Amino acid sequence: MRRTKTMLMGDLLEEFFSRPYVAAKVAEGKLPDTWRAIVGDRVADRTTRLSLENHILYVHITSSAIRSELFLRRDALAAEINRLSGVRLVNAVIIR
C-alpha cells in the first residue's frame, strides 16, 4: 500500500508477473501449450509426458522415429522454448 503514489491494478500485476521467479513459474505452467506450438499437433499427441527438473526438460515420446528426429534438434527445441517463454526456462532437453 502506498500513500505517495497510487498505482493502477494493471501496473501492479504487470510488475508482479515480470519478476523472474513468477515469470518462470507461469512459463512452466504453460509448457504443454508451448510444446504443442513448437512441435505441432501430431508430435504433441505422441508425447506422453513432459517434466521439468532443474532446468532440464524430459520428454517422453511413443514413436521411435519422432524420438530420433527430436533428438537431433534438442538445442533448437530448448532455444525456442526459452524464446516463446520469455525466460530462460530450459537449459537442456532429454528425449526418451
Buried (B, 14 or more C-beta within 10 A) or exposed (E): EEEEEEEEEEEEEEEEEEEEEEBBBEBBEBBEEBBBBBBEEEBBEBBEEBEBEEEEBBBBBEBEEBBEBBBEBBEEBBEBBBEBBEBEBBEEBEBE
